Amino acid sequence: MVEVDLELQRVKTEVDEERRRFAAERQRGASEVETARSQVAAERTAVLAQRAAAAAELDVERRNLAAEMDGERRRLAAELEEERRHIAAEHQRGAAEVESARLQLASEVATLQAQRQRSAVEIDSFRRQVAAEVAAQRAAAIAEVEQIHAGSAKLRAEFAALDEESNLQAFAFYKPRYAFASSEHYQSKLEEIRERQKRMLKDKEAATCAEEWLVNGSKVEGRKQINQTLKLMLRAFNGECDATIPKVRYNNVGVMEARIRKAWDVINSCAEVQRCTISDSYLCLKLEELSLVHEYEEKVQQERDEQRRIKEQMREEEQAQRELEKAKQEAEKEEARFAEALKKAQEEAQRLSGAKQQKLIAQVAELERKLAEAQTNKARAVSRAQMTRSGHVYIISNIGSFGEHVYKIGMTRRLDPMDRVKELGDASVPFEFDVHAIIYAEDAPKLESELHRAFHHRRVNRVNERKEFFNVSIMEIAEHVRLHHHASIEIVHEAEAMEYRKTLSMTQSAPNLAPDPKQALVRLAAGAGA
């Protein structure tokens, strides 16, 4: 208790001491505030004194400026008055000069009017003279323009005939002049035409001269010179034909024919003075050679395409035959295996009784069913092997590669037609084919060819008929099959085109990463030529 009292006493002493120190601090702070207030009042008094001095100086400056402005105003007024008097004097002098000029001008106008009357007479005479000269020049210019137009029309016709690029843009389908069955017929006809050309050259009927010439009074020298001229003409014409004929293609036959005719015209015109000409018969033989060379090349290409088609068909037949033989062997193995298992199960069932026997009887029934199925598969394989025209006609599309409403109608004799569809969708096209229908027919080539004939006018490629693509709707194909072939057909109307649609979606979601696949695929399809 005593310690507590002592502690309280000590705390009270510290509190009193703290109060006294705080009071001293407060008195010192009040003294400093008072000192600062006195300093601020003194500074305010000094600022007010400076403001009063500045106002006085400003008033003095204002009075000085007003005096200077008043003096300047009086000086400017005096200068303005002096300038006004000077202008008035100048005005009077100018009026006098204007009056003098007016009188002089009136005199000059009278002189000019007299000269104008004289000039009018001279101009009228000159106008009539110029009108006569212009009329003569105009008539000459019209005649020259007509001559230029005639020459231009002639040159334009020649240029249009020889401009190969223009013909490439607007060529028509070439109509063959010959219809030989094989390239050997074309080759023999070509040799016959060339033999006739050689005979005309040998008999000197290819080029002739209509007049007999004398050189230094000698007919012999004249004939010698004419023979040299005819040789030069034929050499030039044959050289032009030899350079032109090998270049003939399906899209420039007209251009090459016009080029040969043009060479014939130009060479004949060069020797027109000597009356030397290359005969029309020789020209016709050269044009026949041109047509034969073109049609011979076309026939050779057709035969190559046909051989390629036959080889492809033979490969397809061999593949189908291998598959049928494999299916037959597998069916025979299945039949033997099930027959062996059935025999063992029947023997085991005869030895057993009760529940085990019933179980084996059920297994025997299942094995008999599988054996019958294996025998059916074997019979079907044998039948397919014997029926060389049975197969499947498939209808497929590839929207990503060829666009909407373009279908391929083909045929395969393989047991699984999807093997052929997968082969077609290899690396040669960017997306896989979608199957719309697969039709089994005992005479599949006939069904395929009849469908091709029915939609021949809708072919995408009308030149190469090996390209089996048609611009039709799937419903038209199905309707034709049902009406004319009475075959059952299940149709998939909408193509899945999974890879193409995923690609399109990815491209639309990230347009800066790749070009538009539609445009790229359209360009690809156009380049592939269907």
C-alpha positions in Angstrom: 0.0 0.0 0.0 2.9 2.4 0.9 4.5 1.6 -2.5 1.3 2.4 -4.3 1.0 5.8 -2.6 4.7 6.5 -3.4 4.0 5.6 -7.0 1.0 7.8 -7.1 3.0 10.7 -5.6 5.7 10.2 -8.2 3.2 10.2 -11.0 1.5 13.4 -9.7 4.9 15.1 -9.5 5.7 14.2 -13.1 2.3 15.4 -14.3 2.8 18.8 -12.5 6.3 19.1 -14.1 4.8 18.3 -17.5 2.1 20.9 -17.0 4.7 23.6 -16.1 6.8 22.7 -19.2 3.7 22.9 -21.4 2.8 26.3 -20.0 6.3 27.6 -20.7 6.1 26.3 -24.3 2.7 27.9 -24.8 4.1 31.3 -23.6 7.1 31.1 -25.8 4.8 30.2 -28.8 2.5 33.2 -28.1 5.6 35.5 -28.0 6.8 34.2 -31.4 3.3 34.6 -32.9 3.2 38.2 -31.7 6.6 38.9 -33.1 5.6 37.5 -36.5 2.4 39.5 -36.4 4.5 42.7 -35.9 6.8 41.8 -38.8 3.8 41.2 -41.1 2.3 44.6 -40.2 5.6 46.3 -40.9 5.9 44.6 -44.3 2.3 45.6 -45.2 3.1 49.2 -44.3 6.1 49.1 -46.6 4.1 47.5 -49.5 1.4 50.3 -49.2 4.2 52.9 -49.3 5.6 51.3 -52.5 2.2 51.2 -54.1 1.6 54.9 -53.4 5.0 55.7 -55.0 4.2 53.6 -58.1 0.8 55.3 -58.5 2.5 58.7 -58.4 5.1 57.7 -61.0 2.3 56.3 -63.2 0.3 59.5 -63.0 3.4 61.5 -64.1 4.0 59.1 -67.0 0.3 59.4 -68.1 0.6 63.2 -68.2 3.8 63.1 -70.2 2.3 60.6 -72.7 -0.9 62.8 -73.1 1.4 65.8 -74.0 3.3 63.8 -76.5 0.1 62.5 -78.2 -1.3 66.0 -78.4 1.9 67.3 -80.2 1.9 64.4 -82.6 -1.8 64.9 -83.4 -1.1 68.6 -84.3 1.8 67.6 -86.5 -0.2 64.9 -88.4 -3.1 67.4 -89.0 -0.6 69.9 -90.5 0.9 67.1 -92.8 -2.6 66.0 -93.8 -3.6 69.5 -94.8 -0.5 69.9 -96.9 -1.2 66.6 -98.6 -4.8 67.6 -99.3 -3.5 70.8 -101.1 -1.0 68.8 -103.1 -3.7 66.4 -104.2 -6.0 69.2 -105.3 -3.2 70.6 -107.5 -2.5 67.2 -109.0 -6.2 66.7 -109.7 -6.4 70.0 -111.6 -3.3 69.1 -113.6 -4.7 65.6 -114.4 -8.0 67.0 -115.6 -6.1 69.2 -118.0 -4.1 66.2 -119.3 -7.2 64.1 -119.6 -9.0 66.7 -121.7 -6.0 67.0 -124.0 -5.8 63.2 -124.3 -9.6 63.0 -125.1 -9.2 65.5 -127.9 -6.2 63.5 -129.3 -8.2 60.2 -129.0 -11.1 61.6 -130.9 -8.8 62.5 -133.7 -7.3 59.1 -133.7 -10.7 57.4 -133.6 -11.7 59.4 -136.7 -8.5 58.2 -138.5 -9.2 54.6 -137.4 -12.7 54.6 -138.7 -11.5 55.6 -142.1 -8.9 52.9 -141.9 -11.6 50.4 -140.8 -13.7 51.1 -143.8 -10.7 50.5 -146.1 -9.8 47.3 -144.2 -13.4 45.9 -144.4 -13.2 46.0 -148.2 -9.8 44.3 -148.1 -10.9 41.6 -145.5 -14.0 40.8 -147.6 -11.9 40.2 -150.6 -9.4 38.1 -148.5 -12.2 36.1 -146.9 -13.6 35.1 -150.3 -10.1 34.1 -151.4 -9.5 32.0 -148.2 -12.9 30.4 -148.5 -12.1 29.2 -152.0 -8.7 27.8 -150.8 -10.3 26.1 -147.7 -12.9 24.5 -149.9 -10.2 23.1 -152.2 -8.1 21.9 -149.2 -11.2 20.4 -147.6 -12.0 18.4 -150.7 -8.4 17.2 -150.8 -8.4 16.3 -147.1 -11.7 14.4 -147.4 -10.2 12.4 -150.3 -7.1 11.7 -148.3 -9.1 10.7 -145.2 -11.1 8.3 -147.2 -7.9 6.8 -148.6 -6.5 6.5 -145.1 -9.7 4.9 -143.8 -9.6 2.4 -146.7 -5.9 1.6 -145.9 -6.7 1.4 -142.2 -9.6 -1.0 -142.7 -7.3 -3.2 -144.8 -4.6 -3.2 -142.2 -7.1 -3.8 -139.4 -8.5 -6.8 -141.3 -5.0 -8.2 -141.8 -4.1 -7.5 -138.1 -7.3 -9.2 -136.9 -6.6 -12.2 -139.0 -3.0 -12.5 -137.8 -3.4 -11.5 -134.2 -3.2 -14.8 -132.4 -4.0 -13.4 -129.0 -7.3 -11.9 -130.4 -8.2 -15.3 -131.8 -7.4 -17.0 -128.5 -10.0 -14.9 -126.8 -12.7 -15.5 -129.4 -12.0 -18.7 -131.3 -14.7 -21.0 -132.4 -14.7 -24.8 -132.2 -12.7 -26.3 -135.0 -14.8 -28.3 -137.5 -12.7 -31.2 -138.9 -12.5 -31.4 -142.7 -11.6 -35.1 -142.6 -13.1 -37.9 -140.5 -10.6 -40.7 -140.7 -10.9 -43.5 -138.1 -7.2 -43.7 -137.2 -4.0 -41.8 -137.3 -2.7 -44.1 -140.0 -5.3 -42.9 -142.4 -4.3 -39.3 -141.7 -0.6 -40.2 -142.1 -1.3 -41.8 -145.5 -3.4 -38.8 -146.7 -0.7 -36.5 -145.5 1.9 -38.4 -147.5 -0.4 -38.3 -150.5 -0.8 -34.4 -150.3 3.0 -34.0 -150.0 3.6 -36.3 -153.0 1.2 -34.1 -155.0 3.1 -31.0 -153.9 6.4 -32.6 -155.1 4.8 -33.6 -158.4 3.6 -30.0 -159.0 7.1 -28.7 -158.2 8.7 -31.2 -160.5 6.2 -30.4 -163.3 6.8 -26.7 -162.7 3.1 -26.2 -162.0 3.4 -24.8 -158.5 4.5 -21.4 -159.8 4.1 -19.9 -163.3 4.8 -16.8 -165.3 2.1 -15.5 -167.7 4.5 -13.7 -170.0 7.7 -14.5 -171.9 10.5 -12.0 -171.1 13.6 -11.0 -173.0 16.9 -10.2 -171.3 19.4 -8.5 -173.5 17.3 -9.5 -176.4 17.6 -13.2 -175.5 14.6 -15.4 -174.7 16.9 -18.0 -173.1 18.2 -15.5 -170.6 14.7 -14.3 -170.0 13.5 -17.8 -169.2 16.6 -18.3 -166.9 15.8 -15.2 -164.9 12.1 -16.1 -164.6 13.0 -19.6 -163.4 15.2 -18.1 -160.7 12.4 -15.7 -159.7 9.9 -18.6 -159.5 12.4 -20.6 -157.4 12.8 -17.7 -155.0 9.1 -17.3 -154.7 8.5 -21.0 -153.9 11.4 -21.1 -151.5 10.0 -18.1 -149.6 6.4 -19.5 -149.6 7.5 -23.0 -148.6 9.7 -21.6 -145.8 6.8 -19.6 -144.4 4.5 -22.8 -144.6 7.2 -24.9 -143.0 7.5 -22.4 -140.1 3.7 -22.1 -139.7 2.4 -25.7 -140.1 4.2 -27.2 -137.1 2.8 -24.5 -134.8 -0.8 -25.3 -135.6 -3.0 -26.0 -132.5 -6.7 -26.4 -131.8 -7.0 -22.7 -130.9 -5.0 -21.1 -133.8 -6.0 -23.0 -137.0 -7.7 -19.9 -138.4 -4.7 -17.8 -137.6 -2.2 -20.1 -139.3 -4.4 -20.5 -142.4 -4.7 -16.7 -142.6 -0.9 -16.4 -142.2 -0.3 -18.8 -145.1 -2.8 -17.0 -147.3 -1.2 -13.7 -146.4 2.3 -15.0 -147.3 0.8 -16.2 -150.6 -0.7 -12.7 -151.3 2.5 -10.8 -150.4 4.8 -13.0 -152.4 2.6 -12.8 -155.5 2.3 -9.1 -155.1 6.1 -8.7 -155.0 6.4 -10.5 -158.4 3.3 -8.8 -159.9 5.3 -6.7 -162.3 6.9 -9.8 -163.8 3.5 -11.5 -163.8 4.8 -14.4 -161.8 2.4 -16.2 -159.4 2.2 -19.2 -157.1 -0.8 -21.2 -158.3 -4.1 -21.5 -156.4 -3.8 -25.3 -156.5 -0.4 -25.3 -154.7 -1.9 -22.9 -152.1 -4.9 -25.3 -151.6 -2.5 -28.2 -151.1 -0.6 -26.3 -148.4 -3.9 -25.5 -146.6 -4.9 -29.1 -146.9 -1.6 -30.1 -145.3 -2.2 -27.6 -142.5 -5.6 -29.1 -141.7 -4.3 -32.7 -142.0 -1.3 -32.0 -139.7 -3.7 -30.5 -137.1 -6.2 -33.3 -137.3 -3.4 -35.9 -137.3 -2.1 -34.5 -134.0 -5.6 -34.4 -132.6 -6.2 -38.0 -133.6 -2.9 -39.2 -132.2 -3.8 -37.5 -128.9 -7.2 -39.1 -128.9 -5.7 -42.5 -129.5 -3.3 -41.9 -126.6 -6.2 -40.9 -124.4 -8.1 -44.0 -125.5 -5.1 -46.2 -124.8 -4.7 -44.6 -121.4 -8.4 -45.2 -120.7 -8.2 -48.8 -121.8 -5.1 -49.4 -119.6 -6.8 -47.8 -116.7 -9.9 -50.0 -117.2 -7.7 -53.1 -117.5 -6.0 -52.1 -114.2 -9.4 -51.7 -112.6 -10.6 -55.0 -114.0 -7.4 -56.8 -112.8 -7.9 -55.2 -109.3 -11.5 -56.2 -109.2 -10.6 -59.8 -110.4 -7.9 -60.0 -107.7 -10.4 -58.8 -105.1 -13.0 -61.3 -106.3 -10.4 -64.1 -106.2 -9.3 -63.1 -102.7 -13.0 -63.0 -101.6 -13.6 -66.5 -103.1 -10.5 -67.9 -101.3 -11.5 -66.3 -98.0 -15.1 -67.7 -98.5 -13.7 -71.2 -99.2 -11.5 -71.0 -96.1 -14.4 -69.8 -94.0 -16.6 -72.6 -95.4 -13.9 -75.3 -94.6 -13.3 -73.9 -91.1 -17.1 -73.8 -90.3 -17.6 -77.3 -91.8 -14.8 -78.7 -89.7 -16.1 -77.0 -86.6 -19.7 -78.2 -87.3 -18.5 -81.8 -87.8 -16.6 -81.8 -84.5 -19.6 -80.2 -82.7 -22.0 -82.8 -84.1 -19.8 -85.7 -83.0 -19.4 -84.1 -79.5 -23.2 -83.6 -79.2 -23.8 -87.3 -80.0 -21.5 -88.4 -77.1 -23.0 -86.0 -74.5 -26.4 -85.7 -72.9 -28.4 -83.4 -70.8 -27.6 -79.6 -70.5 -24.2 -80.0 -72.2 -25.8 -81.7 -75.2 -28.4 -78.9 -75.5 -25.6 -76.3 -75.4 -23.7 -78.1 -78.1 -26.9 -78.4 -80.2 -27.3 -74.6 -80.0 -23.6 -74.2 -81.1 -24.3 -76.6 -84.0 -27.2 -74.5 -85.1 -25.1 -71.3 -85.0 -22.3 -73.1 -86.9 -24.8 -74.3 -89.5 -26.0 -70.7 -90.0 -22.4 -69.4 -90.4 -21.6 -72.3 -92.8 -24.6 -71.4 -94.9 -23.5 -67.7 -94.9 -20.0 -68.7 -95.9 -21.4 -70.8 -98.7 -23.6 -67.9 -99.8 -20.5 -65.6 -99.8 -18.6 -68.1 -101.9 -21.4 -68.5 -104.4 -21.7 -64.6 -104.6 -17.9 -64.3 -105.2 -18.0 -67.0 -107.9 -21.1 -65.4 -109.5 -19.4 -61.9 -109.4 -16.3 -63.5 -111.0 -18.3 -65.0 -113.7 -20.4 -61.9 -114.3 -17.7 -59.6 -115.8 -20.1 -56.6 -116.2 -21.6 -56.5 -112.7 -20.4 -53.7 -110.5 -21.3 -50.4 -108.7 -22.1 -47.0 -110.2 -21.1 -44.3 -107.7 -22.2 -40.6 -107.6 -19.7 -38.4 -105.6 -19.0 -34.7 -105.2 -16.2 -32.5 -103.9 -17.5 -29.0 -103.0 -14.2 -27.8 -101.8 -12.5 -28.7 -105.1 -15.2 -28.1 -107.7 -18.0 -26.2 -106.1 -21.7 -26.8 -105.7 -23.8 -29.0 -108.0 -20.8 -30.7 -109.7 -21.0 -34.5 -109.5 -18.8 -37.3 -110.7 -20.6 -40.4 -112.1 -18.3 -43.3 -112.3 -18.2 -47.1 -112.2 -16.2 -49.8 -110.4 -16.3 -53.6 -110.3 -14.5 -53.8 -106.9 -16.3 -55.6 -104.1 -16.0 -52.6 -101.9 -16.7 -49.5 -104.1 -15.4 -47.2 -101.4 -11.8 -48.4 -102.2 -12.2 -46.7 -105.6 -13.7 -43.5 -104.0 -10.7 -43.3 -101.6 -8.3 -43.6 -104.5 -10.0 -40.7 -106.3 -9.6 -38.6 -103.1 -5.9 -38.9 -102.9 -3.3 -36.1 -103.0 -4.5 -34.8 -106.4 -7.4 -33.0 -104.8 -7.3 -30.8 -101.7 -10.4 -32.5 -100.0 -12.0 -35.9 -99.9 -15.0 -36.9 -102.0 -18.4 -37.2 -100.5 -20.6 -40.2 -101.5 -24.2 -39.4 -102.5 -25.2 -42.8 -103.9 -23.8 -46.2 -104.8 -25.9 -48.3 -107.2 -25.3 -52.0 -107.8 -26.1 -53.1 -111.3 -25.6 -56.4 -113.1 -24.5 -54.4 -116.2 -22.7 -51.5 -114.5 -20.9 -50.2 -117.7 -24.2 -49.9 -119.5 -25.8 -48.0 -116.6 -22.8 -45.6 -116.4 -22.7 -45.0 -120.2 -26.5 -44.3 -120.3 -26.2 -41.8 -117.4 -23.3 -40.1 -119.3 -25.4 -39.9 -122.4 -28.4 -38.6 -120.6 -26.4 -35.7 -119.0 -23.9 -35.2 -121.9 -25.0 -31.6 -122.5 -24.3 -30.9 -118.8 -20.6 -32.0 -118.8 -18.1 -29.7 -117.2 -15.4 -30.7 -119.7 -17.0 -31.2 -123.1 -13.7 -31.9 -124.9 -12.3 -34.7 -122.8 -15.1 -37.2 -122.1 -12.8 -39.2 -119.8 -13.5 -36.4 -117.2 -16.8 -37.7 -115.8 -18.0 -34.5 -114.0 -21.5 -33.1 -114.6 -23.2 -29.9 -113.6 -26.5 -31.4 -112.5 -28.5 -31.8 -109.3 -28.5 -35.0 -107.4 -32.3 -35.3 -107.7 -32.1 -35.3 -111.5 -29.6 -38.2 -111.4 -31.9 -40.2 -108.9 -35.0 -39.5 -111.0 -33.3 -40.7 -114.2 -32.1 -43.9 -112.5 -35.6 -44.6 -111.0 -37.5 -43.9 -114.3 -35.3 -45.6 -116.9 -33.4 -48.3 -115.0 -35.9 -49.3 -112.2 -33.0 -49.6 -109.8 -33.3 -48.9 -106.1 -31.2 -45.9 -105.0 -30.6 -44.3 -101.7 -29.6 -40.7 -101.9 -27.5 -38.5 -99.6 -28.8 -35.0 -100.5 -26.4 -32.8 -98.5 -22.6 -33.3 -98.8 -20.9 -33.5 -95.5 -17.6 -31.8 -96.8 -16.2 -32.0 -93.3 -12.6 -31.0 -94.1 -13.7 -28.1 -96.4 -16.2 -26.7 -93.9 -13.7 -26.9 -91.0 -11.1 -25.2 -93.2 -13.6 -22.5 -94.1 -14.6 -21.9 -90.4 -10.9 -21.7 -89.4 -10.2 -19.2 -92.2 -13.2 -17.0 -91.2 -12.2 -17.0 -87.5 -8.6 -16.0 -88.4 -8.9 -14.0 -91.7 -5.3 -12.6 -91.5 -3.7 -16.0 -91.3 -4.7 -17.4 -94.7 -6.4 -16.3 -98.0 -10.0 -17.1 -98.7 -10.2 -20.9 -99.4 -13.1 -20.4 -101.8 -11.1 -18.2 -104.2 -8.1 -20.4 -103.9 -10.1 -23.6 -104.6 -12.0 -21.9 -107.5 -8.6 -21.1 -109.0 -7.4 -24.6 -108.4 -10.5 -26.1 -110.1 -10.1 -23.8 -113.0 -6.5 -24.7 -113.4 -7.3 -28.4 -113.2 -9.7 -28.1 -116.2 -12.5 -30.1 -114.6 
